[in-house]
């Protein structure tokens, strides 16, 4: 991966409520490897396909993580320690000042459900369908942002959005990227 910009060392002033966190594939993680493989097969670039998880941040160290077996509150410094992440926001002054708080609240409401375990298999096998009542990580991000900006990701159905789709979205800008130490 190439970085065009040198970012300062990670600190808790960077992750703001309503920002999007994208996590790069773990080195020895089988599921991450399969998600990356499928994203590459679907035409995503290696720069975006290597991101296999996304979530909406709650600000500071706090986040809600949509991950098996059930969504849970996490401390990103502990949970993603040693992982390469990208922190993004929607490229809008109004989002930055007003809507990111609403998006965070909407995302946290979605997190009060069981994880869509079939969603992982649906990424790998097209004949398996996702459960519409249980969000997958990128689906949760997309649905939450679309409550404020219905044009987010150009109308791609939420259940067809991959983590790489969110990372490569033209509507986002990167605030920070690097390894959380």
N, C-alpha and C positions, 0 to 999 in steps of 0.2 A: 504494500500500500504506500502510496506517496502522499505526503502531506505538503500542502502549499503554504501553510501558515504554522508558525511555531506558537504553541499555546503555553500559557503559564502552568505551573504545577497545579494539580487538582486541589481545590478547596471548596468548602461547603457554601460559599457565596455564589458559586457557579450554577448549581442545579436549583432552578426556580419552580414554583408551583405552576403546573401546566406545561412545562417543557417536556420534550420527548427524549427518552433515553433509548439508544440503540446499542445492543451488545454484540460484539464480534464473536464468532464461533470459538468454542473452547477447543484447545489442541487435541484432547483425547475424548471428546464427547461424540458418541455415535449418533445421537438424534440430531445434534447441531450439524454434523457432517452430512446427514441425509437431507436436512432442510437446505443447506448450502448447495448440495448436488442438484436438487430439484429446482431451486431458484436459477441455477446456471442453465439447466435444461430448458427452462421457460424463457430464456433470453436475457436474464439480468446480467449485468457486468460483474466481473470478479470483485470490483470495488464495492458494489452494493450487496452482492450475493453472500459475502462473508458475514454479513450481519444477520443473525438468526433469531433475534428476540428484540421486541420493542415494548415500551411501557410509558405511561404518563407519570412524571415525577410529582411528588407532593411538596417539594421544597426542602432544602437542606439535605440531611441524610435519608429522609423518608421517601418511600415509594410503595405503591401497591403493585405486586408482581402477579400477573396472570400466568401461572405455571402449574403443572400437575403436582399433587392431585387436586388442590384447591388454591384459589387466589389467596395471597397472604401479604401482610404488611412486612416490609423489609427495611433494613438499613443498607443503603447501597454501598457504603464504604466497607462493610463486612461481607455482604453477599457477593459483590462483584470485585472484591480485592484481587488484584493481579490481572484483571480482565481489561481488554481494550474496549472502550466505549466511546460513543459519540452522543453529545447533548445538543439537541436541536430545538428550534421554536418555529412557529408559523411566521412567515415574513409579512407582518402586518403590525403597524403601530397600535391599532385598536386592539388586536389580540394581546399584544404585550402589556397594554395598560388595563384592559378590562376582561377580555374573554378567556384568558388562560386559567383564571380562577374557576370559571364555570366549567370549562373542559375538565379540569382536575376533579371537581365534584361529580360530574357525570361519569367519568371513568371509574371513580371509587365506588359508585353505585353499581356499575357493571361487575365489579370485582366481587360482589357479594353472592357469587354463584360458583358452582363447581366448574372445573376446567373442562374444556372440550377435548377429551382424550382422543376421540375419533378425528378431531381436527388435525392432529399430527399425522395420522394415517391418511387423511384426505389429501395432505400435501404430497404424499408419496404415491398413493394409488387413486387415480381419478374416479374410479367407480364407487368409492366410499364418500358419503356426504357428511358434511359437518352438522352438528346439532345447532339449530338456530337459537336455542335458549341458553347455550353455554358458549361464551366468547373464547376465541383464540387470541393470542396477544395482539397481533396486528389488526384483527377485527375489532377488538376493544378500543384501540387507539383511533381507528378510522371512524367508528360509530360515535365516539365522544367528540371528536373534532367536527364531524359533520352536523352535530346538533347546533353548532355555531356558524360553520362555513359549509354549506351543502355542496359547494364546488370542490371541496378537498379531494384530491386524487382523481379529478376529472370524471366522476361518476362511476368508477369501477365498483362493482358490488363488494360490500364489505367482506363477504366470505371468500372473495377472490384476491384480497389484498395480502401480499406477503410482507415480511419484515423488510425485504429489499425494496419493495414498492414505496414504503414510507421513507426509507433512507434516501432513495433517489428522487423523492418528490420535489418538483420545482417550487412548490409553495413553502418549503422549509429553508432555513438557514442554520448553519452550524455555529453554535456558541462556544463549544469546546470539544476536543477529542484527545484521547490518550489513554494511558493505563491508570486505573485507580490503584494507588499504592496504600 
